[in-house]
Amino acid sequence: MAFARPKKREPVGEAGLFEYAVGTLARRMRTVRDLRRLMKTRAEEGEAGERAMDAVIVRLKELNYLSDTRFAEDYTRVRKEHEKFGKRRVQQDLMMKGVEKELVASTLESAYEDVDEVGLARQYIARKRMRKPSGESAQKETVRTMNRLMRAGFSSNAIFKVLKAWELPEEALAGVEEGGVDSDSYAEREERAGDSDSYAKQNEEE
């Protein structure tokens, strides 16, 4: 039995795009860039579609349904207060979601201004139920812990202080020095290795 091919979705005009955008934003907050990407799959091709999307975005902003500033503030608050992520991880995520660099910088400066990074790292460890490295595999587990904390957005200095407070054997801390590997360079290596794919999937329409 042959299966019928799904019909190609007909492009919609400004009214249809507005209705779709409102429904999308009702389910989850989006950045301007992310919403435009989703609307583009339904809009007409060419200049007509671009004009319709521009008009929808302007209207949504006027109605206060769409705001990159509010998105950045709310996203940062959740990632910091609930998920206990460090500043650099949130910075990377916001940039990947299309928030402008200047807005990311000002949002994070305000949100993390009075944050004790070492204390936040310890809260992250507790939330993830990460255990103190011990036994014959202590050195290997220490490196794994350091890498996890770097991916979570904490600086090498903060990570060193957390590990040092655990009073680990000297051999377990071999190669882990205060001010050593910087988490920015680590994040770049992770992105090249494809680790950022998991972040991009968060933006895909369900």
Phi and psi in degrees as GROMACS dihedral restraints (atoms count N, CA, C in turn):
[ dihedral_restraints ]
;  ai    aj    ak    al  type     phi  dphi    fc
    3     4     5     6     1   -81.4    20    10
    4     5     6     7     1   140.4    20    10
    6     7     8     9     1   -95.2    20    10
    7     8     9    10     1   136.9    20    10
    9    10    11    12     1   -73.5    20    10
   10    11    12    13     1   139.6    20    10
   12    13    14    15     1   -71.2    20    10
   13    14    15    16     1   140.7    20    10
   15    16    17    18     1   -63.4    20    10
   16    17    18    19     1   140.1    20    10
   18    19    20    21     1   -68.6    20    10
   19    20    21    22     1   141.6    20    10
   21    22    23    24     1   -68.3    20    10
   22    23    24    25     1   132.7    20    10
   24    25    26    27     1   -66.9    20    10
   25    26    27    28     1   129.6    20    10
   27    28    29    30     1   -76.0    20    10
   28    29    30    31     1   136.9    20    10
   30    31    32    33     1   -65.0    20    10
   31    32    33    34     1   150.1    20    10
   33    34    35    36     1  -116.5    20    10
   34    35    36    37     1   159.4    20    10
   36    37    38    39     1   -88.4    20    10
   37    38    39    40     1  -164.0    20    10
   39    40    41    42     1   -59.4    20    10
   40    41    42    43     1   -43.4    20    10
   42    43    44    45     1   -63.1    20    10
   43    44    45    46     1   -43.7    20    10
   45    46    47    48     1   -66.2    20    10
   46    47    48    49     1   -38.5    20    10
   48    49    50    51     1   -66.3    20    10
   49    50    51    52     1   -38.5    20    10
   51    52    53    54     1   -64.1    20    10
   52    53    54    55     1   -44.7    20    10
   54    55    56    57     1   -61.5    20    10
   55    56    57    58     1   -43.1    20    10
   57    58    59    60     1   -63.9    20    10
   58    59    60    61     1   -43.3    20    10
   60    61    62    63     1   -64.4    20    10
   61    62    63    64     1   -41.8    20    10
   63    64    65    66     1   -62.2    20    10
   64    65    66    67     1   -42.7    20    10
   66    67    68    69     1   -64.3    20    10
   67    68    69    70     1   -39.7    20    10
   69    70    71    72     1   -64.3    20    10
   70    71    72    73     1   -43.9    20    10
   72    73    74    75     1   -70.4    20    10
   73    74    75    76     1   -25.3    20    10
   75    76    77    78     1   -68.8    20    10
   76    77    78    79     1   -29.7    20    10
   78    79    80    81     1   -82.0    20    10
   79    80    81    82     1   -36.3    20    10
   81    82    83    84     1  -163.5    20    10
   82    83    84    85     1   143.1    20    10
   84    85    86    87     1   -66.0    20    10
   85    86    87    88     1   145.6    20    10
   87    88    89    90     1  -134.7    20    10
   88    89    90    91     1   157.3    20    10
   90    91    92    93     1   -83.9    20    10
   91    92    93    94     1   165.4    20    10
   93    94    95    96     1   -59.3    20    10
   94    95    96    97     1   -45.4    20    10
   96    97    98    99     1   -63.4    20    10
   97    98    99   100     1   -40.8    20    10
   99   100   101   102     1   -66.7    20    10
  100   101   102   103     1   -43.0    20    10
  102   103   104   105     1   -65.6    20    10
  103   104   105   106     1   -40.3    20    10
  105   106   107   108     1   -61.6    20    10
  106   107   108   109     1   -39.8    20    10
  108   109   110   111     1   -60.5    20    10
  109   110   111   112     1   -41.2    20    10
  111   112   113   114     1   -70.0    20    10
  112   113   114   115     1   -41.6    20    10
  114   115   116   117     1   -65.4    20    10
  115   116   117   118     1   -30.3    20    10
  117   118   119   120     1   -62.1    20    10
  118   119   120   121     1   -25.8    20    10
  120   121   122   123     1   -73.9    20    10
  121   122   123   124     1   -12.3    20    10
  123   124   125   126     1  -117.6    20    10
  124   125   126   127     1   -15.3    20    10
  126   127   128   129     1   -79.9    20    10
  127   128   129   130     1   163.0    20    10
  129   130   131   132     1   -67.0    20    10
  130   131   132   133     1   155.2    20    10
  132   133   134   135     1   -78.6    20    10
  133   134   135   136     1   155.9    20    10
  135   136   137   138     1    82.3    20    10
  136   137   138   139     1  -161.3    20    10
  138   139   140   141     1   -63.9    20    10
  139   140   141   142     1   -34.1    20    10
  141   142   143   144     1   -61.4    20    10
  142   143   144   145     1   -43.7    20    10
  144   145   146   147     1   -66.7    20    10
  145   146   147   148     1   -39.7    20    10
  147   148   149   150     1   -64.0    20    10
  148   149   150   151     1   -42.4    20    10
  150   151   152   153     1   -64.1    20    10
  151   152   153   154     1   -40.1    20    10
  153   154   155   156     1   -64.6    20    10
  154   155   156   157     1   -43.1    20    10
  156   157   158   159     1   -65.8    20    10
  157   158   159   160     1   -40.4    20    10
  159   160   161   162     1   -59.8    20    10
  160   161   162   163     1   -43.9    20    10
  162   163   164   165     1   -64.9    20    10
  163   164   165   166     1   -40.1    20    10
  165   166   167   168     1   -64.4    20    10
  166   167   168   169     1   -43.6    20    10
  168   169   170   171     1   -63.4    20    10
  169   170   171   172     1   -42.6    20    10
  171   172   173   174     1   -60.6    20    10
  172   173   174   175     1   -45.1    20    10
  174   175   176   177     1   -65.0    20    10
  175   176   177   178     1   -41.3    20    10
  177   178   179   180     1   -63.9    20    10
  178   179   180   181     1   -38.0    20    10
  180   181   182   183     1   -66.9    20    10
  181   182   183   184     1   -40.8    20    10
  183   184   185   186     1   -63.0    20    10
  184   185   186   187     1   -34.8    20    10
  186   187   188   189     1   -83.8    20    10
  187   188   189   190     1    -1.7    20    10
  189   190   191   192     1    65.2    20    10
  190   191   192   193     1    27.8    20    10
  192   193   194   195     1   -87.1    20    10
  193   194   195   196     1   -21.9    20    10
  195   196   197   198     1  -132.8    20    10
  196   197   198   199     1   123.5    20    10
  198   199   200   201     1  -156.6    20    10
  199   200   201   202     1   116.5    20    10
  201   202   203   204     1   -66.3    20    10
  202   203   204   205     1   -31.9    20    10
  204   205   206   207     1   -64.0    20    10
  205   206   207   208     1   -48.0    20    10
  207   208   209   210     1   -65.9    20    10
  208   209   210   211     1   -38.8    20    10
  210   211   212   213     1   -59.8    20    10
  211   212   213   214     1   -48.1    20    10
  213   214   215   216     1   -62.0    20    10
  214   215   216   217     1   -42.0    20    10
  216   217   218   219     1   -66.2    20    10
  217   218   219   220     1   -46.8    20    10
  219   220   221   222     1   -68.0    20    10
  220   221   222   223     1   -41.9    20    10
  222   223   224   225     1   -62.8    20    10
  223   224   225   226     1   -44.3    20    10
  225   226   227   228     1   -63.7    20    10
  226   227   228   229     1   -42.6    20    10
  228   229   230   231     1   -60.7    20    10
  229   230   231   232     1   -45.2    20    10
  231   232   233   234     1   -65.5    20    10
  232   233   234   235     1   -45.5    20    10
  234   235   236   237     1   -66.6    20    10
  235   236   237   238     1   -32.7    20    10
  237   238   239   240     1   -83.2    20    10
  238   239   240   241     1   -50.6    20    10
  240   241   242   243     1   -79.3    20    10
  241   242   243   244     1   -34.5    20    10
  243   244   245   246     1  -100.2    20    10
  244   245   246   247     1   -42.8    20    10
  246   247   248   249     1   -95.1    20    10
  247   248   249   250     1   -10.6    20    10
  249   250   251   252     1    63.6    20    10
  250   251   252   253     1    33.3    20    10
  252   253   254   255     1   -79.8    20    10
  253   254   255   256     1   150.1    20    10
  255   256   257   258     1   -77.0    20    10
  256   257   258   259     1   167.7    20    10
  258   259   260   261     1   -59.3    20    10
  259   260   261   262     1   -41.6    20    10
  261   262   263   264     1   -69.5    20    10
  262   263   264   265     1   -32.7    20    10
  264   265   266   267     1   -67.7    20    10
  265   266   267   268     1   -44.0    20    10
  267   268   269   270     1   -65.1    20    10
  268   269   270   271     1   -38.5    20    10
  270   271   272   273     1   -59.2    20    10
  271   272   273   274     1   -47.1    20    10
  273   274   275   276     1   -62.1    20    10
  274   275   276   277     1   -44.0    20    10
  276   277   278   279     1   -64.6    20    10
  277   278   279   280     1   -43.7    20    10
  279   280   281   282     1   -64.1    20    10
  280   281   282   283     1   -40.4    20    10
  282   283   284   285     1   -63.1    20    10
  283   284   285   286     1   -39.7    20    10
  285   286   287   288     1   -70.1    20    10
  286   287   288   289     1   -22.8    20    10
  288   289   290   291     1   -87.4    20    10
  289   290   291   292     1    -0.4    20    10
  291   292   293   294     1    95.7    20    10
  292   293   294   295     1    11.0    20    10
  294   295   296   297     1   -76.8    20    10
  295   296   297   298     1   136.3    20    10
  297   298   299   300     1   -61.8    20    10
  298   299   300   301     1   146.5    20    10
  300   301   302   303     1   -56.6    20    10
  301   302   303   304     1   -43.4    20    10
  303   304   305   306     1   -65.1    20    10
  304   305   306   307     1   -39.4    20    10
  306   307   308   309     1   -68.2    20    10
  307   308   309   310     1   -39.1    20    10
  309   310   311   312     1   -60.3    20    10
  310   311   312   313     1   -46.7    20    10
  312   313   314   315     1   -61.6    20    10
  313   314   315   316     1   -46.5    20    10
  315   316   317   318     1   -68.2    20    10
  316   317   318   319     1   -37.1    20    10
  318   319   320   321     1   -65.4    20    10
  319   320   321   322     1   -45.8    20    10
  321   322   323   324     1   -70.2    20    10
  322   323   324   325     1   -35.6    20    10
  324   325   326   327     1   -60.7    20    10
  325   326   327   328     1   -41.6    20    10
  327   328   329   330     1   -71.7    20    10
  328   329   330   331     1   -42.9    20    10
  330   331   332   333     1   -71.1    20    10
  331   332   333   334     1   -34.8    20    10
  333   334   335   336     1  -106.7    20    10
  334   335   336   337     1    10.1    20    10
  336   337   338   339     1   -56.3    20    10
  337   338   339   340     1   -45.3    20    10
  339   340   341   342     1  -108.1    20    10
  340   341   342   343     1    19.6    20    10
  342   343   344   345     1   -84.6    20    10
  343   344   345   346     1   132.2    20    10
  345   346   347   348     1   -82.8    20    10
  346   347   348   349     1   105.6    20    10
  348   349   350   351     1   -62.1    20    10
  349   350   351   352     1   -39.6    20    10
  351   352   353   354     1   -64.2    20    10
  352   353   354   355     1   -43.0    20    10
  354   355   356   357     1   -63.3    20    10
  355   356   357   358     1   -39.6    20    10
  357   358   359   360     1   -66.5    20    10
  358   359   360   361     1   -38.6    20    10
  360   361   362   363     1   -62.2    20    10
  361   362   363   364     1   -38.9    20    10
  363   364   365   366     1   -67.3    20    10
  364   365   366   367     1   -36.2    20    10
  366   367   368   369     1   -65.6    20    10
  367   368   369   370     1   -37.6    20    10
  369   370   371   372     1   -63.7    20    10
  370   371   372   373     1   -43.4    20    10
  372   373   374   375     1   -60.2    20    10
  373   374   375   376     1   -43.3    20    10
  375   376   377   378     1   -65.7    20    10
  376   377   378   379     1   -41.1    20    10
  378   379   380   381     1   -64.1    20    10
  379   380   381   382     1   -38.0    20    10
  381   382   383   384     1   -87.4    20    10
  382   383   384   385     1    -1.4    20    10
  384   385   386   387     1    55.3    20    10
  385   386   387   388     1    43.5    20    10
  387   388   389   390     1   -80.3    20    10
  388   389   390   391     1   133.4    20    10
  390   391   392   393     1   -97.8    20    10
  391   392   393   394     1   154.5    20    10
  393   394   395   396     1   -65.0    20    10
  394   395   396   397     1   128.3    20    10
  396   397   398   399     1   -58.9    20    10
  397   398   399   400     1   140.2    20    10
  399   400   401   402     1  -155.4    20    10
  400   401   402   403     1   168.1    20    10
  402   403   404   405     1    75.6    20    10
  403   404   405   406     1  -163.3    20    10
  405   406   407   408     1   -65.9    20    10
  406   407   408   409     1   -26.2    20    10
  408   409   410   411     1   -95.9    20    10
  409   410   411   412     1    18.1    20    10
  411   412   413   414     1   -58.0    20    10
  412   413   414   415     1   -42.3    20    10
  414   415   416   417     1   -65.5    20    10
  415   416   417   418     1   -44.1    20    10
  417   418   419   420     1   -64.1    20    10
  418   419   420   421     1   -41.5    20    10
  420   421   422   423     1   -68.3    20    10
  421   422   423   424     1   -33.1    20    10
  423   424   425   426     1   -64.7    20    10
  424   425   426   427     1   -43.7    20    10
  426   427   428   429     1   -63.2    20    10
  427   428   429   430     1   -40.9    20    10
  429   430   431   432     1   -63.5    20    10
  430   431   432   433     1   -41.3    20    10
  432   433   434   435     1   -63.4    20    10
  433   434   435   436     1   -43.8    20    10
  435   436   437   438     1   -59.8    20    10
  436   437   438   439     1   -43.7    20    10
  438   439   440   441     1   -64.9    20    10
  439   440   441   442     1   -39.8    20    10
  441   442   443   444     1   -64.6    20    10
  442   443   444   445     1   -40.3    20    10
  444   445   446   447     1   -69.2    20    10
  445   446   447   448     1   -33.9    20    10
  447   448   449   450     1   -65.9    20    10
  448   449   450   451     1   -43.5    20    10
  450   451   452   453     1   -64.3    20    10
  451   452   453   454     1   -27.6    20    10
  453   454   455   456     1   -80.3    20    10
  454   455   456   457     1    -2.6    20    10
  456   457   458   459     1    98.5    20    10
  457   458   459   460     1    18.1    20    10
  459   460   461   462     1   -97.6    20    10
  460   461   462   463     1   147.7    20    10
  462   463   464   465     1   -73.9    20    10
  463   464   465   466     1   159.7    20    10
  465   466   467   468     1   -63.7    20    10
  466   467   468   469     1   -33.5    20    10
  468   469   470   471     1   -64.0    20    10
  469   470   471   472     1   -44.7    20    10
  471   472   473   474     1   -65.2    20    10
  472   473   474   475     1   -41.1    20    10
  474   475   476   477     1   -63.3    20    10
  475   476   477   478     1   -42.6    20    10
  477   478   479   480     1   -60.0    20    10
  478   479   480   481     1   -42.6    20    10
  480   481   482   483     1   -65.2    20    10
  481   482   483   484     1   -38.2    20    10
  483   484   485   486     1   -64.6    20    10
  484   485   486   487     1   -46.7    20    10
  486   487   488   489     1   -66.8    20    10
  487   488   489   490     1   -38.4    20    10
  489   490   491   492     1   -63.0    20    10
  490   491   492   493     1   -37.5    20    10
  492   493   494   495     1   -67.8    20    10
  493   494   495   496     1   -19.6    20    10
  495   496   497   498     1   -75.9    20    10
  496   497   498   499     1    -8.9    20    10
  498   499   500   501     1    53.7    20    10
  499   500   501   502     1    51.7    20    10
  501   502   503   504     1   -76.0    20    10
  502   503   504   505     1   157.6    20    10
  504   505   506   507     1   -59.1    20    10
  505   506   507   508     1   149.2    20    10
  507   508   509   510     1   -56.6    20    10
  508   509   510   511     1   -37.7    20    10
  510   511   512   513     1   -66.4    20    10
  511   512   513   514     1   -27.8    20    10
  513   514   515   516     1   -70.9    20    10
  514   515   516   517     1   -27.9    20    10
  516   517   518   519     1   -94.9    20    10
  517   518   519   520     1     7.0    20    10
  519   520   521   522     1   -59.7    20    10
  520   521   522   523     1   126.1    20    10
  522   523   524   525     1    87.4    20    10
  523   524   525   526     1    -8.5    20    10
  525   526   527   528     1  -103.2    20    10
  526   527   528   529     1   101.4    20    10
  528   529   530   531     1  -117.7    20    10
  529   530   531   532     1   148.4    20    10
  531   532   533   534     1   -61.6    20    10
  532   533   534   535     1   129.9    20    10
  534   535   536   537     1    77.5    20    10
  535   536   537   538     1    19.5    20    10
  537   538   539   540     1   -80.2    20    10
  538   539   540   541     1  -123.7    20    10
  540   541   542   543     1   -58.3    20    10
  541   542   543   544     1   128.7    20    10
  543   544   545   546     1   -89.7    20    10
  544   545   546   547     1   138.9    20    10
  546   547   548   549     1   -70.2    20    10
  547   548   549   550     1   -19.3    20    10
  549   550   551   552     1   -66.3    20    10
  550   551   552   553     1   -47.5    20    10
  552   553   554   555     1   -66.2    20    10
  553   554   555   556     1   -33.9    20    10
  555   556   557   558     1   -64.8    20    10
  556   557   558   559     1   -43.6    20    10
  558   559   560   561     1   -61.7    20    10
  559   560   561   562     1   -37.0    20    10
  561   562   563   564     1   -64.1    20    10
  562   563   564   565     1   -40.2    20    10
  564   565   566   567     1   -66.0    20    10
  565   566   567   568     1   -40.0    20    10
  567   568   569   570     1   -63.5    20    10
  568   569   570   571     1   -39.4    20    10
  570   571   572   573     1   -66.1    20    10
  571   572   573   574     1   -41.7    20    10
  573   574   575   576     1   -64.3    20    10
  574   575   576   577     1   -30.1    20    10
  576   577   578   579     1   -80.6    20    10
  577   578   579   580     1    -5.5    20    10
  579   580   581   582     1    98.7    20    10
  580   581   582   583     1     7.3    20    10
  582   583   584   585     1   -65.9    20    10
  583   584   585   586     1   -25.0    20    10
  585   586   587   588     1   -73.7    20    10
  586   587   588   589     1    -8.8    20    10
  588   589   590   591     1   -59.2    20    10
  589   590   591   592     1   -35.7    20    10
  591   592   593   594     1   -65.6    20    10
  592   593   594   595     1   -31.0    20    10
  594   595   596   597     1   -71.5    20    10
  595   596   597   598     1   -42.0    20    10
  597   598   599   600     1   -62.2    20    10
  598   599   600   601     1   -34.3    20    10
  600   601   602   603     1   -64.4    20    10
  601   602   603   604     1   -23.3    20    10
  603   604   605   606     1   -64.6    20    10
  604   605   606   607     1   -22.7    20    10
  606   607   608   609     1   -90.8    20    10
  607   608   609   610     1    -7.2    20    10
  609   610   611   612     1   -72.0    20    10
  610   611   612   613     1   143.4    20    10
  612   613   614   615     1   -72.9    20    10
  613   614   615   616     1   134.8    20    10
